[in-house]
């Protein structure tokens, strides 16, 4: 894979709404991008790092990389792209100041491990195929399981619709789980049940549709008046009180009853006069009445009342019996029940009549206690009511209803099993599919696990942490010129130590050197496809001194051999110059196709945006950017287009760098005061000097402008001030100025 262009980028820092210019050549195998600080190089590297790691660098942003195959978009970054990015983030991720984390091991082939490495590569290919086969079989098994699962669900729904009912019934909730369990139960039988005939099926359907009737309560035990009670009644109504009776009260029971009540009232009120006529009562009259209504008389009256109450209670119980109506009885018992119900009604009428006869005898005796009362002779044989025959029929009804529910449930289960057996061939076929795929999956999984185990053993034999650690240590010593920092193998990675203890307080230069060397070693990691990979290096000499520049580039050159695409981004002109010499030799053709670019920002701070353009010939052909700076100032000073002010925002800094370089060469004896001090040594008057300094300070790397409102006005006078800068250079060194003009004048300057 090769990255050909940044097709577009939006809301990615200074890449606000960037699109690759149609006239700009695309990236080649070797790419060199030069740009000053803040021009967008780090942002571009971050986009490439997001493509490498998949970690989102710009949550609100979106971008697209054009490649020699399919485009890569931020919305769907493929996993494991062959991209490696060295930038400040890699330095931060790779070099730590505590001993809690360690660098990942560098995995590459050492001497004497060629055969194992070849087998390891074969294992990787075989394992990839095995993983794909396991995945394919797992998907096939899942598909087969989903198919039979859906089939079970459909069949369960059919059974549920066929066998559900309005009353409580397990088939009202029949589902695929119950269907599956029943299939397993039938499969476990020695022999499958035979299929039902049409007649058997019709009979079972009739049975399953039978509805059980409600259970009915018993009517209670038989009701009878004990013979002893009848005897007591008979004796009582035939007996006479043993007391001395008054003939006139005996002959007239009504008067006798009236006299009994009157005597009770006189005694309760202790009255000696008649309560009716108020006449005085003779003592002998009261004595006669008391002898007539003595204790024996009262006891007999109480016994009569007690027996009368008993008879009334029995009659009330008989009359309260309410047998179920015949429609509540099972059809097959209904005729017999109706016959018994008729007989019961007849017996109850006779029983009630006999009870009323006994009650009438007791009432007659109560009203005429001195008269012998005879009961009906038939009473002794009719005072009983049989409940057993009705209760027997009710019991049969209840038993049959319980059996009916059981038979209906059994019929439903047999019908459900028959529907399952109807689909048995299809069920067996689906189960055989799952079983077959399952066996293949088990074999493929075992083969994959064996390959994993073999690969793990080979990795342990091929990967030696010690060799890369020793090489990193030696290279770092050569890089830094001292050997106090060491890489030590530790578990699955490395620990960085200083003088034998975990390194803490590493300088930024040490971190950059360690990270760069480690990054270059990782390019030998066998997980990285060197020939098809993209390596991005963003300012590798940041925080390093100038002596380390050549050392860093030397290591990069030695390790970059065989890399498919190499992309450099830098703001350091010295490093840019050395990379340019390597990629674009002065004599002979380049070893690989290359493309060189200049990256800059245009526009004011609030709307800065990236401009990527082909590298100017002056930067490509000269060993200093001085000529290019002169060209920019020369072009801007001669422009008459003041409409597009945003193009002038970077010119104060350009002019400052040009003037500083020129004056440093022309005035080597002035060591203090900087640009301001050197300008004082020129023939510029104070007003012109302050005007020039004020302009050069605008958005430059020194103090900013005090009054923001004057920014645009300062830029508007840029061509005039730039012309003054050129005039100053011409006044101080006319031959030099003329030669510089001859260098830049032939070039067409693109505003």
C-alpha positions in Angstrom: 0.0 0.0 0.0 1.1 3.5 -0.7 -0.5 6.8 0.3 -0.9 9.0 -2.7 -2.5 12.1 -1.3 -4.5 13.7 1.5 -7.7 13.9 -0.6 -9.6 16.0 1.9 -9.6 17.0 5.6 -12.1 19.0 7.5 -12.1 20.3 11.1 -8.7 18.7 11.7 -6.9 21.6 13.4 -5.5 23.9 10.7 -6.9 21.6 8.0 -10.2 23.4 8.3 -11.6 22.5 4.9 -8.7 21.1 2.9 -8.9 19.5 -0.5 -5.9 18.2 -2.5 -5.2 20.6 -5.4 -6.0 19.1 -8.8 -2.7 20.4 -10.2 -0.5 19.2 -7.3 1.5 16.0 -8.1 0.7 13.0 -5.9 3.0 11.3 -3.4 5.8 9.0 -4.7 7.7 6.2 -3.0 9.8 8.9 -1.2 8.1 12.1 0.1 9.8 15.1 1.6 7.6 17.9 3.2 9.2 21.0 4.5 7.4 23.7 6.4 8.0 26.1 9.2 6.6 25.7 12.7 2.8 25.8 12.9 2.3 25.0 9.2 0.3 21.8 9.8 3.0 19.0 9.6 2.2 17.6 13.0 -1.5 17.6 12.2 -0.9 15.7 9.0 1.3 13.2 11.0 -1.6 12.8 13.5 -4.0 12.0 10.6 -1.6 9.3 9.5 -1.2 8.0 13.1 -5.0 7.8 13.3 -4.9 5.6 10.2 -2.2 3.5 11.8 -3.8 3.0 15.3 -7.5 3.6 14.7 -7.5 6.0 17.7 -9.4 9.1 17.0 -7.3 12.2 17.0 -9.9 14.7 15.9 -13.4 13.8 17.3 -15.1 16.5 15.2 -12.9 16.0 12.2 -13.1 13.9 9.0 -10.4 13.0 6.5 -9.7 10.8 3.5 -6.4 9.4 2.3 -6.0 8.5 -1.4 -4.0 5.3 -1.8 -2.9 3.2 -4.8 -5.9 0.9 -3.9 -9.1 1.9 -2.0 -9.3 5.2 -0.2 -9.0 5.3 3.6 -11.6 7.3 5.5 -11.8 8.5 9.1 -15.3 7.1 9.3 -14.1 3.5 8.7 -10.4 3.0 9.3 -9.5 -0.6 8.4 -7.7 -2.6 11.1 -3.9 -3.3 10.9 -3.0 -0.9 8.1 0.8 -1.2 7.3 1.6 2.3 8.5 4.2 3.3 11.1 4.4 6.9 12.3 7.2 8.5 14.3 6.2 11.7 15.9 6.0 13.4 19.3 3.1 11.1 20.3 5.2 8.0 19.5 8.0 9.5 21.7 5.5 10.0 24.6 4.1 6.5 24.2 7.5 4.8 24.0 9.6 6.4 26.7 8.3 6.5 30.2 9.7 8.0 33.4 8.4 5.3 35.7 9.1 1.5 35.9 5.4 0.6 35.7 5.4 0.3 31.9 7.8 -1.2 29.4 8.4 -1.1 25.7 7.0 -3.9 23.5 9.6 -6.3 22.3 11.1 -5.9 18.8 10.4 -9.1 16.9 12.7 -9.8 14.1 14.7 -12.8 12.7 18.2 -13.4 14.1 21.0 -15.6 12.8 20.4 -19.4 12.8 16.6 -19.1 12.9 15.9 -19.0 9.2 14.2 -22.5 9.0 12.1 -21.7 12.1 11.2 -18.3 10.8 10.1 -19.9 7.5 8.0 -22.4 9.4 6.7 -19.6 11.5 5.6 -17.7 8.4 4.0 -20.9 7.1 2.2 -21.3 10.5 0.9 -17.7 10.2 -0.5 -18.5 6.7 -2.0 -21.8 7.9 -3.3 -20.2 11.1 -5.0 -17.5 9.1 -6.7 -20.1 6.9 -7.6 -22.1 10.0 -9.0 -19.1 11.7 -11.1 -18.3 8.6 -12.3 -22.0 8.5 -13.3 -21.9 12.2 -15.1 -18.6 11.6 -16.9 -20.0 8.5 -17.9 -23.2 10.3 -19.0 -21.3 13.4 -21.2 -19.1 11.2 -22.6 -22.2 9.4 -23.3 -23.9 12.7 -25.0 -20.7 14.0 -27.0 -20.5 10.8 -28.1 -24.1 11.1 -29.0 -23.6 14.8 -31.1 -20.5 13.8 -32.8 -22.5 11.1 -33.9 -25.3 13.4 -34.7 -22.7 16.1 -37.1 -20.9 13.7 -38.5 -24.3 12.6 -39.2 -25.2 16.2 -40.8 -21.8 16.8 -43.1 -22.2 13.7 -44.1 -25.7 14.7 -44.7 -24.8 18.3 -47.0 -22.0 17.1 -49.0 -24.4 15.0 -49.4 -26.8 17.9 -50.4 -24.0 20.3 -53.1 -22.8 17.9 -54.4 -26.3 17.5 -54.6 -27.3 21.1 -55.1 -24.1 23.1 -58.4 -23.6 25.0 -60.2 -20.9 27.0 -59.6 -22.7 30.3 -56.3 -23.3 32.0 -54.2 -25.5 29.7 -50.4 -25.9 29.3 -50.8 -25.6 25.5 -51.9 -22.0 25.9 -48.2 -21.2 26.6 -46.6 -23.8 24.3 -43.4 -22.4 22.8 -40.2 -23.6 21.0 -38.5 -24.5 24.2 -41.3 -26.9 25.1 -41.3 -28.3 21.5 -37.5 -28.8 21.7 -37.8 -30.7 25.1 -40.5 -32.9 23.7 -38.4 -33.7 20.6 -35.5 -34.7 22.9 -37.9 -36.9 25.0 -39.3 -38.7 21.9 -35.8 -39.2 20.5 -34.7 -40.8 23.8 -37.5 -43.5 23.5 -36.4 -47.0 22.3 -38.9 -46.8 19.5 -40.9 -43.8 18.2 -44.7 -44.1 18.8 -46.8 -45.0 15.7 -48.6 -42.3 13.8 -52.3 -41.9 14.6 -55.0 -43.1 12.3 -57.7 -40.7 11.1 -60.3 -42.3 13.5 -57.9 -42.1 16.5 -57.1 -38.5 15.7 -60.9 -37.6 15.5 -61.6 -39.4 18.8 -58.7 -37.6 20.5 -59.8 -34.2 19.1 -63.3 -34.9 20.6 -61.8 -35.8 23.9 -59.5 -32.8 24.1 -62.5 -30.5 23.3 -64.6 -32.0 26.2 -65.0 -29.5 29.0 -65.2 -30.5 32.6 -68.2 -29.3 34.6 -68.0 -27.7 38.0 -67.7 -30.1 41.0 -70.8 -30.1 43.2 -70.9 -30.3 47.0 -72.6 -33.1 48.9 -76.0 -32.5 50.4 -75.0 -33.7 53.9 -75.8 -36.9 55.8 -79.2 -38.6 56.2 -81.7 -36.7 58.4 -83.7 -38.7 60.9 -85.7 -38.2 64.1 -84.3 -40.7 66.7 -86.8 -43.3 68.0 -86.1 -42.2 71.5 -87.2 -38.7 70.7 -90.4 -40.0 69.1 -91.1 -42.1 72.3 -90.5 -39.1 74.5 -93.0 -37.0 72.5 -95.6 -39.9 72.5 -95.3 -40.3 76.3 -95.4 -36.6 77.0 -98.6 -35.8 75.0 -100.3 -38.8 76.6 -99.4 -37.9 80.2 -101.4 -35.8 82.6 -100.1 -33.4 85.3 -100.0 -35.1 88.8 -101.2 -31.9 90.5 -104.8 -31.2 92.0 -106.6 -29.7 89.2 -109.5 -27.3 89.0 -112.2 -28.9 87.0 -113.4 -25.7 85.4 -109.9 -24.9 84.1 -109.4 -28.5 82.9 -112.6 -28.5 80.9 -111.8 -25.2 79.3 -108.2 -25.2 78.2 -108.4 -21.6 76.9 -109.5 -20.3 80.2 -106.9 -22.4 81.9 -104.2 -20.9 79.7 -105.5 -17.5 80.5 -105.5 -18.2 84.2 -102.0 -19.6 84.1 -100.7 -16.4 82.5 -102.8 -14.2 84.9 -101.3 -16.1 87.9 -97.8 -15.4 86.7 -98.6 -11.7 86.3 -100.1 -11.4 89.9 -97.1 -13.2 91.4 -94.6 -11.1 89.5 -96.4 -7.9 90.6 -97.4 -9.1 94.1 -100.9 -7.9 93.4 -103.9 -8.9 95.7 -106.5 -7.4 93.4 -107.5 -8.6 90.0 -105.5 -6.9 87.3 -108.5 -7.0 85.0 -111.4 -5.9 87.2 -109.5 -4.6 90.2 -111.7 -6.7 92.6 -109.9 -8.2 95.6 -108.8 -11.8 95.2 -109.7 -14.2 97.9 -106.6 -16.0 99.4 -108.2 -19.5 98.8 -108.6 -18.7 95.1 -104.9 -17.9 94.7 -104.0 -21.1 96.7 -106.2 -23.2 94.4 -104.6 -21.7 91.3 -101.1 -22.3 92.7 -102.0 -26.0 93.4 -103.4 -26.3 89.8 -100.3 -24.7 88.2 -97.6 -26.4 90.4 -93.9 -27.3 89.6 -94.8 -30.5 87.8 -97.1 -28.6 85.5 -94.5 -26.1 84.6 -91.8 -28.8 84.0 -94.2 -30.5 81.6 -94.8 -27.2 79.8 -91.0 -26.7 79.5 -90.5 -30.2 78.1 -93.2 -29.6 75.5 -91.6 -26.3 74.4 -88.1 -28.0 74.2 -89.4 -30.9 72.1 -91.4 -28.5 69.9 -88.2 -26.4 69.3 -86.2 -29.6 68.3 -88.9 -30.6 65.8 -88.9 -27.1 64.3 -85.1 -27.1 63.9 -85.2 -30.5 62.1 -87.9 -29.3 59.8 -86.0 -26.1 59.1 -82.9 -28.1 58.1 -85.0 -30.3 55.8 -86.7 -27.4 54.2 -83.3 -25.6 53.6 -81.8 -28.3 51.5 -81.3 -27.1 47.9 -80.1 -30.0 45.6 -78.3 -28.9 42.3 -80.5 -28.6 39.3 -80.2 -31.3 36.8 -78.4 -29.2 34.2 -75.4 -29.0 36.5 -75.1 -32.8 36.4 -73.1 -34.7 33.8 -75.2 -35.7 30.9 -74.8 -39.5 31.4 -76.0 -39.1 35.1 -78.7 -36.6 34.5 -81.6 -39.1 34.0 -80.8 -41.1 37.1 -80.3 -37.9 39.0 -83.7 -36.5 38.0 -85.4 -39.7 39.2 -83.7 -39.6 42.5 -84.4 -35.9 42.8 -88.2 -36.6 42.3 -88.1 -39.3 44.9 -86.2 -37.0 47.3 -88.8 -34.3 46.8 -91.6 -36.8 47.6 -89.8 -38.1 50.6 -89.1 -34.6 51.9 -92.8 -33.7 51.6 -93.8 -36.8 53.6 -91.0 -36.2 56.1 -92.0 -32.5 56.6 -95.7 -33.5 57.0 -94.8 -36.0 59.7 -92.7 -33.4 61.5 -95.6 -30.9 61.3 -97.9 -33.7 62.7 -95.6 -34.1 65.7 -95.4 -30.3 66.1 -99.2 -30.1 66.0 -99.5 -32.8 68.8 -97.1 -30.9 71.0 -98.9 -27.6 70.4 -102.2 -29.3 71.3 -100.7 -30.8 74.5 -99.3 -27.4 75.3 -102.7 -25.7 75.0 -104.5 -28.5 76.8 -102.1 -30.0 79.3 -104.8 -31.9 81.2 -105.9 -33.7 77.9 -104.5 -36.9 76.5 -103.2 -36.3 72.9 -102.5 -39.3 70.6 -100.0 -39.0 67.7 -100.5 -40.5 64.2 -99.4 -44.2 64.4 -97.5 -43.8 61.1 -95.2 -41.2 62.4 -92.7 -43.7 63.9 -92.0 -45.1 60.4 -91.8 -41.9 58.3 -89.5 -39.6 60.4 -86.4 -40.2 58.3 -85.0 -38.7 55.1 -82.4 -40.6 53.0 -79.6 -38.4 51.3 -77.3 -41.2 50.3 -78.7 -41.8 46.8 -78.4 -38.2 45.7 -74.9 -37.9 47.3 -73.8 -41.0 45.4 -74.8 -39.5 42.1 -73.1 -36.2 43.0 -69.9 -38.2 43.9 -69.9 -40.0 40.5 -70.4 -36.6 38.8 -67.3 -35.1 40.5 -65.2 -38.2 39.9 -66.0 -38.2 36.2 -65.2 -34.5 35.8 -61.8 -35.0 37.3 -61.1 -37.9 34.9 -62.4 -35.9 32.0 -59.8 -33.1 32.5 -57.1 -35.8 32.8 -58.3 -37.5 29.6 -58.5 -34.1 27.7 -54.9 -33.3 28.8 -53.7 -36.7 27.7 -55.5 -36.4 24.4 -53.8 -33.0 23.7 -50.3 -34.5 24.5 -50.9 -37.4 22.1 -52.1 -35.0 19.4 -49.1 -32.8 20.0 -46.7 -35.7 19.7 -48.4 -36.8 16.5 -47.8 -33.4 15.0 -44.1 -33.6 16.0 -43.8 -37.1 14.5 -45.4 -35.7 11.3 -42.2 -33.4 10.9 -39.7 -36.0 12.2 -37.9 -36.5 8.9 -37.4 -32.7 8.7 -36.3 -32.5 12.3 -33.8 -35.4 11.8 -32.3 -33.6 8.7 -31.9 -30.3 10.5 -30.3 -32.0 13.6 -28.0 -34.0 11.3 -26.8 -30.7 9.7 -26.0 -29.2 13.1 -24.2 -32.3 14.2 -22.1 -32.5 11.0 -21.1 -28.9 11.1 -20.4 -29.2 14.8 -18.0 -32.1 14.3 -16.3 -30.2 11.5 -16.0 -27.1 13.8 -14.6 -29.1 16.6 -11.9 -30.6 14.3 -11.1 -27.2 12.8 -10.9 -25.6 16.3 -8.5 -28.3 17.4 -6.3 -27.8 14.3 -6.3 -24.1 14.9 -5.3 -24.5 18.5 -2.5 -26.8 17.5 -1.2 -24.2 15.1 -1.5 -21.6 17.7 0.6 -23.7 20.1 3.2 -24.4 17.4 3.4 -20.7 16.5 3.8 -19.8 20.2 6.7 -22.2 20.6 8.4 -21.0 17.4 8.0 -17.4 18.5 9.7 -18.1 21.8 12.5 -19.8 19.9 12.8 -17.2 17.2 12.3 -14.0 19.2 15.3 -13.2 21.3 14.9 -10.0 23.5 18.5 -10.0 24.4 19.9 -9.4 20.9 17.7 -6.4 20.1 18.3 -5.0 23.6 22.0 -5.2 23.1 21.8 -3.6 19.7 19.6 -0.8 21.0 22.0 -0.2 23.9 25.0 0.0 21.6 23.3 2.2 19.1 22.1 4.6 21.8 25.6 4.9 23.2 26.9 5.7 19.7 24.1 8.2 19.2 24.6 10.0 22.5 28.3 9.5 22.9 27.9 7.8 26.3 26.8 4.4 27.6 25.0 5.1 30.8 21.5 4.3 29.4 20.7 0.6 28.8 17.8 -1.5 27.3 17.2 -4.6 29.5 14.8 -7.4 28.5 11.9 -7.5 30.9 9.0 -9.9 30.6 7.3 -9.2 27.3 9.3 -6.0 26.5 12.1 -3.8 27.6 12.9 -1.6 30.6 15.1 1.6 30.1 17.7 1.9 32.8 20.3 4.5 33.7 23.4 3.1 35.5 21.5 -0.1 36.4 18.3 1.4 37.8 15.0 2.4 36.0 15.7 5.6 34.2 13.9 8.7 35.5 14.2 12.3 34.6 15.3 11.6 31.0 15.9 14.8 29.0 13.8 15.5 25.9 16.9 14.8 23.7 17.4 11.4 25.4 13.8 10.6 24.9 13.9 11.5 21.3 17.0 9.5 20.6 15.6 6.4 22.5 12.3 6.6 20.7 13.8 7.1 17.3 16.2 4.1 17.7 13.3 2.0 19.1 11.0 3.1 16.2 13.6 2.1 13.6 14.0 -1.4 15.3 10.2 -1.9 15.2 10.4 -1.6 11.4 12.0 -5.1 11.5 9.0 -6.5 13.4 7.7 -9.3 11.3 4.1 -8.1 11.9 5.1 -5.1 9.6 5.1 -5.5 5.9 8.2 -3.5 4.9 7.9 -3.7 1.2 4.2 -2.8 1.3 4.4 -0.5 4.3 4.3 3.3 4.8 6.8 4.9 7.3 6.2 8.5 8.4 8.9 10.4 10.2 8.0 13.8 11.6 10.9 15.9 12.8 13.0 13.1 14.3 15.7 15.5 15.5 13.4 17.6 17.7 15.2 18.4 21.0 18.5 17.0 19.6 21.6 19.1 19.0 23.1 19.6 15.6 25.7 16.9 16.1 22.9 14.3 16.4 21.4 15.3 13.0 23.8 13.3 10.9 23.7 10.4 13.3 19.9 10.2 13.2 19.8 10.4 9.4 22.5 7.7 9.2 20.4 5.3 11.3 17.3 6.2 9.3 19.1 5.5 6.0 20.3 2.1 7.1 17.0 1.0 8.5 14.8 2.4 5.7 16.2 0.0 3.1 13.3 -2.0 1.5 10.5 0.3 2.9 7.8 0.7 0.4 7.0 4.3 1.1 8.9 6.8 3.3 7.4 10.2 4.2 9.5 12.9 5.9 8.1 16.0 7.6 10.4 18.6 9.1 10.8 22.3 10.0 14.5 22.0 10.4 16.2 23.2 7.3 19.5 21.4 8.1 17.7 18.1 8.4 15.6 18.9 5.3 18.9 19.6 3.4 20.4 16.3 4.4 17.3 14.3 3.5 17.1 16.1 0.2 20.7 15.2 -0.6 20.0 11.6 0.2 16.8 11.3 -1.8 17.8 13.7 -4.7 21.5 13.2 -5.5 23.2 16.1 -7.3 24.7 13.6 -9.8 22.8 10.7 -11.2 19.2 9.7 -11.0 17.3 9.2 -7.7 17.2 5.6 -6.5 13.4 5.8 -6.1 10.7 8.2 -7.3 10.3 11.2 -5.0 8.0 14.1 -4.5 8.9 17.3 -2.5 6.5 19.8 -1.0 6.3 23.0 1.0 3.6 23.3 3.6 2.6 26.6 5.0 -0.4 28.3 6.7 -2.3 31.2 5.2 -4.8 33.5 6.7 -5.1 35.3 10.1 -5.0 33.4 13.4 -8.7 32.8 13.6 -8.8 31.4 10.1 -5.4 29.9 9.5 -5.5 27.1 6.9 -3.0 24.8 5.3 -1.5 25.3 1.8 0.5 22.4 0.4 2.4 23.1 -2.8 5.3 21.7 -4.7 8.7 22.6 -3.3 10.2 25.7 -4.8 13.3 25.2 -6.9 15.2 27.6 -4.7 14.6 25.2 -1.7 15.3 22.2 -3.9 18.6 23.5 -5.4 20.3 25.6 -2.7 21.7 24.6 0.6 20.1 27.5 2.4 16.6 28.8 2.6 18.0 32.3 2.3 17.4 32.5 -1.5 13.8 31.4 -1.0 13.2 34.0 1.7 14.6 36.7 -0.6 12.4 35.5 -3.4 9.3 35.8 -1.2 10.1 39.3 0.0 11.1 40.4 -3.5 7.8 39.1 -4.9 5.6 40.6 -2.2 7.4 44.0 -2.4 6.7 44.2 -6.1 3.0 43.1 -6.0 0.3 45.6 -6.7 -2.6 43.3 -5.5 -3.6 44.5 -2.1 -7.1 42.9 -2.2 -6.2 39.6 -0.6 -4.6 40.7 2.6 -4.6 37.2 4.2 -1.8 36.1 1.9 0.5 38.6 3.7 0.1 37.3 7.3 3.3 35.2 7.2 5.5 37.9 5.5 6.6 39.7 8.7 8.2 36.5 9.9 9.7 35.8 6.4 11.2 39.3 6.3 12.5 39.1 9.8 14.3 35.8 9.0 15.8 37.2 5.8 16.9 40.4 7.5 18.4 38.7 10.5 20.4 36.4 8.3 21.6 39.3 6.1 22.6 41.6 9.0 24.3 38.7 11.0 26.5 38.2 8.0 27.1 41.9 7.4 27.6 42.8 11.0 29.4 39.8 12.7 30.9 42.0 15.3 27.6 43.0 17.0 26.8 40.3 19.5 24.0 42.0 21.6 20.8 43.7 20.8 19.6 41.3 18.2 17.8 42.7 15.1 17.0 46.0 16.8 20.6 46.5 17.8 21.9 45.9 14.3 19.3 48.2 12.7 20.6 51.0 14.9 23.9 50.6 13.2 22.4 51.3 9.8 21.6 54.7 8.2 17.8 54.3 8.7 16.2 57.2 10.5 14.4 56.5 13.8 10.9 56.7 12.3 11.7 54.3 9.5 13.5 51.9 11.8 10.6 51.8 14.2 8.1 51.3 11.4 10.2 48.4 10.1 10.6 46.8 13.6 6.9 47.2 14.2 6.0 45.4 11.0 8.6 42.7 11.5 7.1 42.0 15.0 3.6 41.4 13.5 2.8 37.7 14.0 6.5 37.0 14.2 8.3 34.9 16.8 9.1 38.0 18.9 6.8 40.4 20.8 3.4 40.9 19.3 1.6 44.1 18.4 0.1 46.0 21.2 -2.9 47.4 19.4 -4.8 44.5 17.6 -7.0 47.1 15.7 -3.9 48.0 13.7 -3.2 44.5 12.4 -4.9 44.9 9.0 -3.5 48.4 8.5 0.0 47.1 9.2 -0.4 44.3 6.6 -1.8 46.8 4.1 1.5 48.6 4.1 3.5 45.3 3.8 4.7 45.8 0.2 6.1 49.2 1.2 7.9 48.0 4.3 9.2 44.9 2.4 10.6 47.3 -0.3 12.3 49.2 2.5 13.9 46.0 3.7 15.2 45.3 0.2 16.4 48.9 -0.1 18.3 48.5 3.2 20.0 45.3 1.9 20.8 47.1 -1.4 22.3 50.1 0.4 24.4 48.0 2.7 25.7 45.5 0.0 24.7 46.4 -3.5 26.8 43.6 -5.2 25.2 41.0 -3.0 21.7 42.5 -3.7 22.2 42.4 -7.4 23.3 38.8 -7.4 20.3 37.8 -5.3 18.0 39.6 -7.8 19.6 37.7 -10.6 18.9 34.4 -8.7 15.2 35.1 -8.1 14.2 37.4 -11.1 14.0 34.6 -13.7 11.5 32.7 -11.6 7.8 33.3 -11.9 6.4 34.1 -8.5 3.1 32.6 -7.7 1.2 34.7 -5.2 
